[in-house]
Each structure stands twice: as C-alpha cells, then as structure tokens.
Amino acid sequence: TGTVELVAPPVSEIELVFKPHPMDEIEDIAAYTRYIKTTANASVDHLAKYLYMRLALERQAREPGTSTEDSGDKNYTIYISPTPGSHVLLSGALTLEQVNEKYWKVNKPLEMFYSSKKPLQ
Amino acid sequence: EHGVNGLKKLPRLKNIDRSSATHMEVTVGAVTVIITDYKPKERNLSSETNN
C-alpha cells in the first residue's frame, strides 16, 4: 500500500578490556579488570555509568545494608592508550565506534582504562 | 575486514569464559545499551608451577 517500513541499521558489537588506570595504583589489577561486550553506539558515558553501577552492586554484595547511592565515586574518567605508556582522556560523548576509529589502530580488542581520580590538567 | 552486513569486523576477546556472561542495561540520555560482562577463564596454575 505504499507504506515505508523504517528499519534501524545493524549495530556492530565491540568487545573490550577495561582496566584500572595506573595512576590509581591498584596492586591487583587482574581483580579489577573487566571484560565486556557492548554495541558500537555505546558512549564513553555509558561505560562510566556502567562502571559506577557495577562497582556499587559489588560493594553492596560485600557489605549488605549499604545503599548503591552511598558508593562513593560516581564520576569515573575513561582513558585509552593508543601507544604504550600514553593515556588519552576520552570525552563522554564519544561512541565506542568513534573511539575505535580515532584512537585504536591495532588489530586486537579495544583496551580502555578507568580512574576514580580527577583527570590531570 | 568487513562482515556480510558491511560492518567492520572487530577482534574478539580471548581467554574469557563466555558462559559467565552477565548483562546490564545502561541508559544515558535517550540511548539504552546492553553491556555484557565476562569473567576471565581460570588459568591452569598447575602447569605454570610445574617447573
């Protein structure tokens, strides 16, 4: 009948490793490393919010009775390391697809870093 | 390298236990995404300490 059906374009998935930033000086990095998969339209802000929610839930599991609202750090900053030893602060509005295209030139899963500390100016 | 749907194929994680997946819905603004969290595969320590 001439109707047009709009179909959303497929969104690719991105798998990435999410590690604590070296400046947080966490000894057991493996325990705080996350292996995650999401869609390429997820933004850096999505990752920061996910991290806050996930860590709050884990803290609540360890310490029953605490509220997820009392979980301390709410603002994680997210970095990528395009070259060994360098960490580039990522804008929250960037999507993972943009991060991958702009900063990640190697053929291996994306590696990102998170920190609860304010970024160095 | 591109898949059949024209999207760039991205490398997949290795050494993770895909049966351990947990999912979380995260909304920022008007965009909701699903984030899946995997646990790493257990390392075989016996073979590493067997010198």
N, CA and C atoms of all chains as a GROMACS GRO file, in nm:
protein
  516
    1THR      N    1   0.082  -0.121   0.000
    1THR     CA    2   0.000   0.000   0.000
    1THR      C    3   0.086   0.126   0.000
    2GLY      N    4   0.211   0.110  -0.030
    2GLY     CA    5   0.297   0.224  -0.040
    2GLY      C    6   0.356   0.269   0.091
    3THR      N    7   0.331   0.194   0.198
    3THR     CA    8   0.391   0.233   0.326
    3THR      C    9   0.538   0.195   0.328
    4VAL      N   10   0.614   0.276   0.392
    4VAL     CA   11   0.758   0.252   0.401
    4VAL      C   12   0.792   0.206   0.542
    5GLU      N   13   0.856   0.094   0.551
    5GLU     CA   14   0.893   0.043   0.682
    5GLU      C   15   1.038   0.083   0.711
    6LEU      N   16   1.054   0.158   0.817
    6LEU     CA   17   1.188   0.202   0.854
    6LEU      C   18   1.253   0.095   0.941
    7VAL      N   19   1.368   0.053   0.901
    7VAL     CA   20   1.440  -0.049   0.977
    7VAL      C   21   1.571   0.012   1.024
    8ALA      N   22   1.594   0.001   1.154
    8ALA     CA   23   1.719   0.056   1.208
    8ALA      C   24   1.838  -0.020   1.152
    9PRO      N   25   1.945   0.051   1.119
    9PRO     CA   26   2.063  -0.019   1.065
    9PRO      C   27   2.124  -0.108   1.172
   10PRO      N   28   2.188  -0.217   1.130
   10PRO     CA   29   2.250  -0.305   1.229
   10PRO      C   30   2.363  -0.233   1.303
   11VAL      N   31   2.373  -0.261   1.428
   11VAL     CA   32   2.478  -0.200   1.510
   11VAL      C   33   2.578  -0.308   1.546
   12SER      N   34   2.704  -0.285   1.511
   12SER     CA   35   2.803  -0.387   1.538
   12SER      C   36   2.836  -0.391   1.687
   13GLU      N   37   2.892  -0.501   1.728
   13GLU     CA   38   2.929  -0.518   1.869
   13GLU      C   39   3.078  -0.496   1.885
   14ILE      N   40   3.115  -0.446   2.001
   14ILE     CA   41   3.256  -0.422   2.032
   14ILE      C   42   3.287  -0.492   2.164
   15GLU      N   43   3.395  -0.566   2.164
   15GLU     CA   44   3.442  -0.629   2.286
   15GLU      C   45   3.566  -0.554   2.333
   16LEU      N   46   3.576  -0.531   2.462
   16LEU     CA   47   3.690  -0.454   2.511
   16LEU      C   48   3.733  -0.497   2.650
   17VAL      N   49   3.857  -0.465   2.679
   17VAL     CA   50   3.914  -0.489   2.811
   17VAL      C   51   3.916  -0.355   2.882
   18PHE      N   52   3.872  -0.356   3.005
   18PHE     CA   53   3.858  -0.233   3.083
   18PHE      C   54   3.943  -0.248   3.209
   19LYS      N   55   4.052  -0.170   3.218
   19LYS     CA   56   4.148  -0.187   3.328
   19LYS      C   57   4.154  -0.062   3.414
   20PRO      N   58   4.193  -0.077   3.542
   20PRO     CA   59   4.216   0.042   3.622
   20PRO      C   60   4.335   0.121   3.571
   21HIS      N   61   4.326   0.254   3.575
   21HIS     CA   62   4.435   0.339   3.528
   21HIS      C   63   4.556   0.324   3.621
   22PRO      N   64   4.677   0.321   3.568
   22PRO     CA   65   4.796   0.306   3.653
   22PRO      C   66   4.804   0.412   3.763
   23MET      N   67   4.750   0.533   3.742
   23MET     CA   68   4.762   0.636   3.844
   23MET      C   69   4.678   0.604   3.968
   24ASP      N   70   4.586   0.509   3.957
   24ASP     CA   71   4.508   0.469   4.074
   24ASP      C   72   4.588   0.374   4.164
   25GLU      N   73   4.702   0.329   4.114
   25GLU     CA   74   4.795   0.246   4.192
   25GLU      C   75   4.727   0.126   4.256
   26ILE      N   76   4.648   0.056   4.178
   26ILE     CA   77   4.583  -0.065   4.228
   26ILE      C   78   4.680  -0.182   4.210
   27GLU      N   79   4.701  -0.256   4.319
   27GLU     CA   80   4.802  -0.365   4.313
   27GLU      C   81   4.750  -0.484   4.234
   28ASP      N   82   4.627  -0.528   4.264
   28ASP     CA   83   4.574  -0.646   4.198
   28ASP      C   84   4.492  -0.604   4.077
   29ILE      N   85   4.563  -0.564   3.971
   29ILE     CA   86   4.495  -0.513   3.851
   29ILE      C   87   4.400  -0.617   3.792
   30ALA      N   88   4.442  -0.744   3.795
   30ALA     CA   89   4.359  -0.850   3.735
   30ALA      C   90   4.221  -0.856   3.800
   31ALA      N   91   4.216  -0.833   3.932
   31ALA     CA   92   4.089  -0.841   4.003
   31ALA      C   93   3.994  -0.728   3.963
   32TYR      N   94   4.050  -0.620   3.914
   32TYR     CA   95   3.968  -0.505   3.878
   32TYR      C   96   3.956  -0.488   3.726
   33THR      N   97   4.005  -0.584   3.651
   33THR     CA   98   3.995  -0.578   3.506
   33THR      C   99   3.861  -0.637   3.461
   34ARG      N  100   3.794  -0.567   3.373
   34ARG     CA  101   3.664  -0.610   3.323
   34ARG      C  102   3.676  -0.650   3.177
   35TYR      N  103   3.602  -0.752   3.140
   35TYR     CA  104   3.598  -0.796   3.001
   35TYR      C  105   3.453  -0.778   2.958
   36ILE      N  106   3.431  -0.684   2.869
   36ILE     CA  107   3.292  -0.654   2.837
   36ILE      C  108   3.265  -0.649   2.688
   37LYS      N  109   3.138  -0.666   2.658
   37LYS     CA  110   3.091  -0.655   2.519
   37LYS      C  111   2.971  -0.562   2.518
   38THR      N  112   2.969  -0.474   2.422
   38THR     CA  113   2.852  -0.388   2.406
   38THR      C  114   2.839  -0.349   2.260
   39THR      N  115   2.745  -0.263   2.232
   39THR     CA  116   2.725  -0.221   2.093
   39THR      C  117   2.808  -0.097   2.063
   40ALA      N  118   2.840  -0.080   1.935
   40ALA     CA  119   2.931   0.027   1.895
   40ALA      C  120   2.873   0.165   1.917
   41ASN      N  121   2.741   0.172   1.939
   41ASN     CA  122   2.680   0.304   1.964
   41ASN      C  123   2.686   0.343   2.111
   42ALA      N  124   2.739   0.256   2.196
   42ALA     CA  125   2.755   0.291   2.337
   42ALA      C  126   2.860   0.402   2.348
   43SER      N  127   2.836   0.495   2.438
   43SER     CA  128   2.930   0.606   2.453
   43SER      C  129   3.021   0.583   2.572
   44VAL      N  130   3.121   0.668   2.582
   44VAL     CA  131   3.212   0.664   2.698
   44VAL      C  132   3.131   0.689   2.826
   45ASP      N  133   3.031   0.774   2.817
   45ASP     CA  134   2.944   0.798   2.933
   45ASP      C  135   2.869   0.671   2.975
   46HIS      N  136   2.829   0.589   2.877
   46HIS     CA  137   2.765   0.462   2.911
   46HIS      C  138   2.861   0.374   2.992
   47LEU      N  139   2.987   0.371   2.949
   47LEU     CA  140   3.085   0.288   3.020
   47LEU      C  141   3.107   0.338   3.162
   48ALA      N  142   3.116   0.471   3.177
   48ALA     CA  143   3.138   0.528   3.310
   48ALA      C  144   3.019   0.496   3.401
   49LYS      N  145   2.899   0.505   3.346
   49LYS     CA  146   2.780   0.477   3.427
   49LYS      C  147   2.773   0.328   3.461
   50TYR      N  148   2.805   0.245   3.364
   50TYR     CA  149   2.807   0.100   3.388
   50TYR      C  150   2.904   0.067   3.502
   51LEU      N  151   3.020   0.128   3.496
   51LEU     CA  152   3.123   0.101   3.596
   51LEU      C  153   3.074   0.140   3.735
   52TYR      N  154   3.013   0.256   3.744
   52TYR     CA  155   2.959   0.302   3.872
   52TYR      C  156   2.854   0.204   3.923
   53MET      N  157   2.762   0.162   3.833
   53MET     CA  158   2.655   0.072   3.875
   53MET      C  159   2.710  -0.064   3.916
   54ARG      N  160   2.805  -0.115   3.839
   54ARG     CA  161   2.861  -0.247   3.865
   54ARG      C  162   2.939  -0.249   3.996
   55LEU      N  163   3.024  -0.150   4.015
   55LEU     CA  164   3.104  -0.147   4.137
   55LEU      C  165   3.017  -0.122   4.260
   56ALA      N  166   2.911  -0.044   4.243
   56ALA     CA  167   2.820  -0.019   4.354
   56ALA      C  168   2.749  -0.149   4.394
   57LEU      N  169   2.707  -0.228   4.295
   57LEU     CA  170   2.640  -0.355   4.324
   57LEU      C  171   2.736  -0.452   4.394
   58GLU      N  172   2.860  -0.454   4.348
   58GLU     CA  173   2.958  -0.544   4.410
   58GLU      C  174   2.986  -0.502   4.554
   59ARG      N  175   2.993  -0.370   4.576
   59ARG     CA  176   3.017  -0.322   4.712
   59ARG      C  177   2.898  -0.357   4.802
   60GLN      N  178   2.779  -0.346   4.745
   60GLN     CA  179   2.658  -0.378   4.821
   60GLN      C  180   2.655  -0.528   4.855
   61ALA      N  181   2.704  -0.611   4.764
   61ALA     CA  182   2.707  -0.756   4.790
   61ALA      C  183   2.807  -0.788   4.902
   62ARG      N  184   2.919  -0.715   4.902
   62ARG     CA  185   3.020  -0.738   5.006
   62ARG      C  186   2.976  -0.683   5.140
   63GLU      N  187   2.906  -0.569   5.136
   63GLU     CA  188   2.867  -0.502   5.260
   63GLU      C  189   2.716  -0.481   5.258
   64PRO      N  190   2.640  -0.588   5.289
   64PRO     CA  191   2.493  -0.576   5.285
   64PRO      C  192   2.445  -0.463   5.375
   65GLY      N  193   2.343  -0.394   5.330
   65GLY     CA  194   2.291  -0.284   5.410
   65GLY      C  195   2.332  -0.149   5.356
   66THR      N  196   2.443  -0.147   5.279
   66THR     CA  197   2.484  -0.019   5.221
   66THR      C  198   2.398   0.008   5.097
   67SER      N  199   2.376   0.132   5.073
   67SER     CA  200   2.296   0.170   4.957
   67SER      C  201   2.386   0.190   4.837
   68THR      N  202   2.333   0.161   4.720
   68THR     CA  203   2.413   0.187   4.600
   68THR      C  204   2.438   0.336   4.583
   69GLU      N  205   2.356   0.418   4.650
   69GLU     CA  206   2.375   0.563   4.642
   69GLU      C  207   2.493   0.609   4.727
   70ASP      N  208   2.535   0.521   4.822
   70ASP     CA  209   2.644   0.559   4.912
   70ASP      C  210   2.777   0.503   4.865
   71SER      N  211   2.790   0.482   4.740
   71SER     CA  212   2.905   0.406   4.692
   71SER      C  213   3.026   0.490   4.656
   72GLY      N  214   3.022   0.615   4.695
   72GLY     CA  215   3.143   0.695   4.674
   72GLY      C  216   3.153   0.746   4.533
   73ASP      N  217   3.259   0.706   4.467
   73ASP     CA  218   3.292   0.765   4.337
   73ASP      C  219   3.182   0.744   4.233
   74LYS      N  220   3.132   0.852   4.183
   74LYS     CA  221   3.029   0.842   4.081
   74LYS      C  222   3.084   0.881   3.945
   75ASN      N  223   3.194   0.953   3.946
   75ASN     CA  224   3.244   1.005   3.820
   75ASN      C  225   3.376   0.940   3.782
   76TYR      N  226   3.366   0.834   3.708
   76TYR     CA  227   3.487   0.771   3.656
   76TYR      C  228   3.529   0.841   3.528
   77THR      N  229   3.657   0.858   3.514
   77THR     CA  230   3.708   0.911   3.388
   77THR      C  231   3.766   0.794   3.310
   78ILE      N  232   3.748   0.800   3.180
   78ILE     CA  233   3.784   0.688   3.093
   78ILE      C  234   3.896   0.733   3.000
   79TYR      N  235   3.995   0.646   2.984
   79TYR     CA  236   4.111   0.676   2.902
   79TYR      C  237   4.133   0.562   2.802
   80ILE      N  238   4.210   0.594   2.699
   80ILE     CA  239   4.258   0.490   2.608
   80ILE      C  240   4.408   0.510   2.593
   81SER      N  241   4.476   0.402   2.565
   81SER     CA  242   4.621   0.407   2.550
   81SER      C  243   4.656   0.374   2.405
   82PRO      N  244   4.659   0.477   2.319
   82PRO     CA  245   4.687   0.450   2.177
   82PRO      C  246   4.828   0.401   2.152
   83THR      N  247   4.921   0.445   2.238
   83THR     CA  248   5.059   0.397   2.230
   83THR      C  249   5.103   0.360   2.371
   84PRO      N  250   5.196   0.266   2.385
   84PRO     CA  251   5.237   0.223   2.518
   84PRO      C  252   5.282   0.342   2.605
   85GLY      N  253   5.228   0.347   2.726
   85GLY     CA  254   5.269   0.450   2.820
   85GLY      C  255   5.189   0.578   2.813
   86SER      N  256   5.110   0.598   2.707
   86SER     CA  257   5.032   0.721   2.698
   86SER      C  258   4.885   0.690   2.724
   87HIS      N  259   4.819   0.780   2.795
   87HIS     CA  260   4.678   0.762   2.824
   87HIS      C  261   4.604   0.889   2.784
   88VAL      N  262   4.510   0.874   2.694
   88VAL     CA  263   4.435   0.988   2.643
   88VAL      C  264   4.296   0.989   2.708
   89LEU      N  265   4.262   1.101   2.771
   89LEU     CA  266   4.130   1.116   2.832
   89LEU      C  267   4.025   1.123   2.723
   90LEU      N  268   3.917   1.046   2.740
   90LEU     CA  269   3.813   1.042   2.637
   90LEU      C  270   3.693   1.126   2.677
   91SER      N  271   3.638   1.197   2.580
   91SER     CA  272   3.516   1.274   2.603
   91SER      C  273   3.400   1.178   2.620
   92GLY      N  274   3.310   1.211   2.714
   92GLY     CA  275   3.198   1.122   2.743
   92GLY      C  276   3.104   1.101   2.627
   93ALA      N  277   3.100   1.195   2.534
   93ALA     CA  278   3.005   1.186   2.424
   93ALA      C  279   3.053   1.094   2.311
   94LEU      N  280   3.181   1.060   2.311
   94LEU     CA  281   3.232   0.974   2.204
   94LEU      C  282   3.170   0.835   2.212
   95THR      N  283   3.132   0.780   2.096
   95THR     CA  284   3.085   0.642   2.095
   95THR      C  285   3.206   0.549   2.081
   96LEU      N  286   3.184   0.424   2.114
   96LEU     CA  287   3.295   0.328   2.103
   96LEU      C  288   3.340   0.313   1.959
   97GLU      N  289   3.248   0.327   1.867
   97GLU     CA  290   3.284   0.320   1.726
   97GLU      C  291   3.380   0.435   1.691
   98GLN      N  292   3.351   0.554   1.743
   98GLN     CA  293   3.439   0.669   1.717
   98GLN      C  294   3.574   0.651   1.785
   99VAL      N  295   3.572   0.599   1.908
   99VAL     CA  296   3.697   0.576   1.979
   99VAL      C  297   3.782   0.475   1.901
  100ASN      N  298   3.717   0.371   1.856
  100ASN     CA  299   3.789   0.267   1.781
  100ASN      C  300   3.851   0.322   1.653
  101GLU      N  301   3.773   0.403   1.582
  101GLU     CA  302   3.821   0.459   1.455
  101GLU      C  303   3.933   0.560   1.476
  102LYS      N  304   3.920   0.641   1.584
  102LYS     CA  305   4.010   0.754   1.602
  102LYS      C  306   4.141   0.715   1.672
  103TYR      N  307   4.130   0.625   1.770
  103TYR     CA  308   4.247   0.601   1.856
  103TYR      C  309   4.306   0.461   1.845
  104TRP      N  310   4.229   0.366   1.795
  104TRP     CA  311   4.273   0.226   1.808
  104TRP      C  312   4.310   0.172   1.670
  105LYS      N  313   4.439   0.162   1.647
  105LYS     CA  314   4.484   0.125   1.513
  105LYS      C  315   4.531  -0.021   1.503
  106VAL      N  316   4.532  -0.090   1.614
  106VAL     CA  317   4.585  -0.227   1.612
  106VAL      C  318   4.471  -0.328   1.603
  107ASN      N  319   4.503  -0.444   1.550
  107ASN     CA  320   4.401  -0.546   1.529
  107ASN      C  321   4.388  -0.637   1.651
  108LYS      N  322   4.347  -0.576   1.760
  108LYS     CA  323   4.317  -0.654   1.880
  108LYS      C  324   4.205  -0.582   1.955
  109PRO      N  325   4.140  -0.652   2.048
  109PRO     CA  326   4.027  -0.588   2.115
  109PRO      C  327   4.067  -0.458   2.183
  110LEU      N  328   3.976  -0.365   2.182
  110LEU     CA  329   3.996  -0.233   2.243
  110LEU      C  330   4.036  -0.248   2.390
  111GLU      N  331   4.134  -0.168   2.431
  111GLU     CA  332   4.175  -0.164   2.572
  111GLU      C  333   4.152  -0.024   2.625
  112MET      N  334   4.074  -0.015   2.730
  112MET     CA  335   4.045   0.115   2.789
  112MET      C  336   4.078   0.111   2.938
  113PHE      N  337   4.094   0.230   2.996
  113PHE     CA  338   4.134   0.242   3.136
  113PHE      C  339   4.035   0.333   3.208
  114TYR      N  340   4.009   0.302   3.336
  114TYR     CA  341   3.920   0.386   3.415
  114TYR      C  342   3.990   0.433   3.541
  115SER      N  343   3.948   0.550   3.586
  115SER     CA  344   4.006   0.603   3.708
  115SER      C  345   3.900   0.678   3.786
  116SER      N  346   3.907   0.667   3.918
  116SER     CA  347   3.814   0.742   4.002
  116SER      C  348   3.871   0.879   4.035
  117LYS      N  349   3.995   0.903   3.995
  117LYS     CA  350   4.058   1.032   4.024
  117LYS      C  351   4.025   1.133   3.915
  118LYS      N  352   4.027   1.258   3.955
  118LYS     CA  353   4.003   1.362   3.856
  118LYS      C  354   4.119   1.364   3.756
  119PRO      N  355   4.091   1.395   3.629
  119PRO     CA  356   4.199   1.396   3.530
  119PRO      C  357   4.303   1.502   3.559
  120LEU      N  358   4.427   1.471   3.526
  120LEU     CA  359   4.535   1.568   3.542
  120LEU      C  360   4.520   1.678   3.440
  121GLN      N  361   4.540   1.799   3.483
  121GLN     CA  362   4.527   1.913   3.390
  121GLN      C  363   4.661   1.944   3.326
  122GLU      N  364   3.875  -0.536   0.719
  122GLU     CA  365   3.794  -0.656   0.702
  122GLU      C  366   3.649  -0.625   0.740
  123HIS      N  367   3.554  -0.665   0.658
  123HIS     CA  368   3.416  -0.634   0.683
  123HIS      C  369   3.331  -0.760   0.678
  124GLY      N  370   3.224  -0.760   0.756
  124GLY     CA  371   3.134  -0.872   0.759
  124GLY      C  372   3.034  -0.864   0.646
  125VAL      N  373   2.940  -0.960   0.644
  125VAL     CA  374   2.843  -0.966   0.535
  125VAL      C  375   2.751  -0.846   0.535
  126ASN      N  376   2.730  -0.784   0.651
  126ASN     CA  377   2.641  -0.669   0.658
  126ASN      C  378   2.714  -0.536   0.634
  127GLY      N  379   2.840  -0.543   0.594
  127GLY     CA  380   2.914  -0.422   0.563
  127GLY      C  381   2.982  -0.358   0.682
  128LEU      N  382   2.959  -0.412   0.801
  128LEU     CA  383   3.020  -0.354   0.919
  128LEU      C  384   3.160  -0.411   0.938
  129LYS      N  385   3.247  -0.325   0.991
  129LYS     CA  386   3.384  -0.367   1.017
  129LYS      C  387   3.386  -0.478   1.122
  130LYS      N  388   3.459  -0.585   1.096
  130LYS     CA  389   3.469  -0.693   1.193
  130LYS      C  390   3.578  -0.658   1.294
  131LEU      N  391   3.541  -0.663   1.420
  131LEU     CA  392   3.635  -0.626   1.524
  131LEU      C  393   3.684  -0.751   1.596
  132PRO      N  394   3.809  -0.748   1.643
  132PRO     CA  395   3.863  -0.865   1.712
  132PRO      C  396   3.783  -0.898   1.837
  133ARG      N  397   3.774  -1.026   1.868
  133ARG     CA  398   3.700  -1.069   1.987
  133ARG      C  399   3.797  -1.096   2.100
  134LEU      N  400   3.744  -1.088   2.220
  134LEU     CA  401   3.826  -1.116   2.339
  134LEU      C  402   3.861  -1.264   2.343
  135LYS      N  403   3.982  -1.290   2.393
  135LYS     CA  404   4.024  -1.428   2.412
  135LYS      C  405   4.036  -1.454   2.562
  136ASN      N  406   4.045  -1.580   2.596
  136ASN     CA  407   4.065  -1.620   2.736
  136ASN      C  408   3.957  -1.568   2.830
  137ILE      N  409   3.834  -1.561   2.779
  137ILE     CA  410   3.722  -1.528   2.868
  137ILE      C  411   3.624  -1.644   2.867
  138ASP      N  412   3.551  -1.656   2.976
  138ASP     CA  413   3.452  -1.761   2.990
  138ASP      C  414   3.318  -1.706   2.942
  139ARG      N  415   3.282  -1.739   2.820
  139ARG     CA  416   3.161  -1.681   2.761
  139ARG      C  417   3.033  -1.732   2.828
  140SER      N  418   3.045  -1.841   2.904
  140SER     CA  419   2.927  -1.890   2.975
  140SER      C  420   2.902  -1.809   3.103
  141SER      N  421   2.996  -1.721   3.139
  141SER     CA  422   2.983  -1.644   3.263
  141SER      C  423   2.916  -1.509   3.238
  142ALA      N  424   2.862  -1.487   3.120
  142ALA     CA  425   2.810  -1.355   3.084
  142ALA      C  426   2.701  -1.306   3.177
  143THR      N  427   2.715  -1.181   3.221
  143THR     CA  428   2.606  -1.115   3.292
  143THR      C  429   2.576  -0.986   3.215
  144HIS      N  430   2.450  -0.950   3.212
  144HIS     CA  431   2.408  -0.837   3.130
  144HIS      C  432   2.355  -0.722   3.216
  145MET      N  433   2.384  -0.602   3.172
  145MET     CA  434   2.334  -0.485   3.243
  145MET      C  435   2.286  -0.382   3.141
  146GLU      N  436   2.168  -0.328   3.166
  146GLU     CA  437   2.113  -0.226   3.077
  146GLU      C  438   2.156  -0.089   3.130
  147VAL      N  439   2.213  -0.009   3.044
  147VAL     CA  440   2.261   0.123   3.086
  147VAL      C  441   2.201   0.228   2.994
  148THR      N  442   2.139   0.328   3.055
  148THR     CA  443   2.076   0.435   2.975
  148THR      C  444   2.144   0.568   3.004
  149VAL      N  445   2.184   0.636   2.898
  149VAL     CA  446   2.238   0.772   2.908
  149VAL      C  447   2.159   0.856   2.808
  150GLY      N  448   2.092   0.958   2.857
  150GLY     CA  449   2.007   1.038   2.768
  150GLY      C  450   1.895   0.949   2.715
  151ALA      N  451   1.882   0.943   2.584
  151ALA     CA  452   1.776   0.863   2.524
  151ALA      C  453   1.828   0.730   2.472
  152VAL      N  454   1.955   0.703   2.495
  152VAL     CA  455   2.015   0.582   2.437
  152VAL      C  456   2.038   0.476   2.545
  153THR      N  457   1.980   0.359   2.523
  153THR     CA  458   1.999   0.247   2.614
  153THR      C  459   2.081   0.140   2.545
  154VAL      N  460   2.184   0.094   2.612
  154VAL     CA  461   2.266  -0.014   2.556
  154VAL      C  462   2.272  -0.128   2.658
  155ILE      N  463   2.304  -0.245   2.608
  155ILE     CA  464   2.325  -0.360   2.696
  155ILE      C  465   2.476  -0.383   2.705
  156ILE      N  466   2.526  -0.390   2.825
  156ILE     CA  467   2.668  -0.419   2.845
  156ILE      C  468   2.679  -0.559   2.906
  157THR      N  469   2.754  -0.643   2.841
  157THR     CA  470   2.773  -0.781   2.886
  157THR      C  471   2.910  -0.793   2.950
  158ASP      N  472   2.914  -0.851   3.066
  158ASP     CA  473   3.037  -0.863   3.144
  158ASP      C  474   3.077  -1.010   3.148
  159TYR      N  475   3.201  -1.039   3.113
  159TYR     CA  476   3.251  -1.176   3.117
  159TYR      C  477   3.358  -1.190   3.224
  160LYS      N  478   3.369  -1.311   3.275
  160LYS     CA  479   3.479  -1.339   3.366
  160LYS      C  480   3.594  -1.403   3.286
  161PRO      N  481   3.718  -1.380   3.330
  161PRO     CA  482   3.830  -1.445   3.259
  161PRO      C  483   3.828  -1.595   3.284
  162LYS      N  484   3.883  -1.669   3.189
  162LYS     CA  485   3.896  -1.814   3.209
  162LYS      C  486   3.992  -1.841   3.323
  163GLU      N  487   3.962  -1.947   3.398
  163GLU     CA  488   4.053  -1.987   3.505
  163GLU      C  489   4.185  -2.029   3.443
  164ARG      N  490   4.295  -1.975   3.497
  164ARG     CA  491   4.427  -2.014   3.446
  164ARG      C  492   4.467  -2.147   3.507
  165ASN      N  493   4.534  -2.228   3.427
  165ASN     CA  494   4.579  -2.357   3.476
  165ASN      C  495   4.712  -2.339   3.550
  166LEU      N  496   4.701  -2.313   3.681
  166LEU     CA  497   4.821  -2.283   3.759
  166LEU      C  498   4.912  -2.403   3.774
  167SER      N  499   4.856  -2.524   3.771
  167SER     CA  500   4.939  -2.642   3.793
  167SER      C  501   5.045  -2.657   3.685
  168SER      N  502   5.008  -2.619   3.561
  168SER     CA  503   5.105  -2.633   3.453
  168SER      C  504   5.211  -2.523   3.460
  169GLU      N  505   5.173  -2.407   3.524
  169GLU     CA  506   5.268  -2.296   3.532
  169GLU      C  507   5.367  -2.314   3.646
  170THR      N  508   5.326  -2.387   3.750
  170THR     CA  509   5.413  -2.403   3.866
  170THR      C  510   5.493  -2.532   3.859
  171ASN      N  511   5.468  -2.609   3.755
  171ASN     CA  512   5.533  -2.738   3.742
  171ASN      C  513   5.667  -2.722   3.671
  172ASN      N  514   5.768  -2.669   3.741
  172ASN     CA  515   5.898  -2.646   3.681
  172ASN      C  516   5.991  -2.763   3.700
   0.00000   0.00000   0.00000
